[in-house]
């Protein structure tokens, strides 16, 4: 991903968290590496 796509992906992750689609890494709802890989596939439409 280029720098712009990385920023958009970061925003996408924040939107996921705000909508209740939170990760399981900790109580803040951070995503595990496997969850981030899945989110990246979703974001890229794969």
Buried (B, 14 or more C-beta within 10 A) or exposed (E): EEEEEEEEBEEBBEEBBEEEBBBEBEEEBBBEEEBBEEBBEEBEEE
